[in-house]
Amino acid sequence: MATFELCSHIFLATKDESKEMTGILRYQFFLCYGAGFAALWYSAWAKRSSLPSSREIDVAILLAPLGVVLLIGATLAGRVAYGVATFESHPDAAVKLELEVQEAKIELKKRGIIK
């Protein structure tokens, strides 16, 4: 599938279709959205002379990529914070892990690796 077809399929997919697109990797989503933003940004930057002359508009266009990067960072920080806040504790897993560590220590002592 050509890059344009892949990106157009991603952009135009419905919610049900996007669930079925398991073959598309995260970096491909990122590249398609990044290419779309870059095209829009470059178009705005190249056509800024046809816009009403304003320093604020020029600064807004120039700083738009920084804003997108900050927005992505804030989104990812929020996702990490949500994951930490909703992390489930599994006490039985801790007990099982401790038993595995004890078994590993016994095995290493048998082999003479630790004393």
Residue, then its C-alpha position, 0 to 999 in steps of 0.5 A: m500500500a502506498t504511503f498516501e493510500l495508507c495515510s488517507h486510510i488512517f485519516l478517513a477510517t471510522k472508529d470501527e475500522s480503526k480497531e480492525m487496523t491492527g497491522i498499522l504500527r504506532y510509528q505509522f500513525f505518528l508519521c501520517y499525522g506528522a506529515g499532515f501537520a507538516a504539510l499544513w504548517y508549511s502551507a501556512w508558512a508559505k502563504r503567510s504573505s497573502l494573509p493580513s500582515s501581522r507579527e502575531i500571525d507570523v509568530a503563531i505560525l512559526l511557533a505552531p510546531l513547538g505547540v504541537v510538541l508540547l501538546i504531545g508531551a502533555t498528552l503522554a504525561g497525562r497518560v503516564a499519570y493516569g496509568v500510575a493512578t489506576f495501577e492495580s496492586h497484585p499481592d499474590a504476584a509479589v508473593k509468587l515473585e518472592l518465591e521465585v527469587q528464593e528458588a533462584k538463590i538456592e539454585l545459584k548456591k548449588r552451582g557455586i555462583i553465590k555463597 
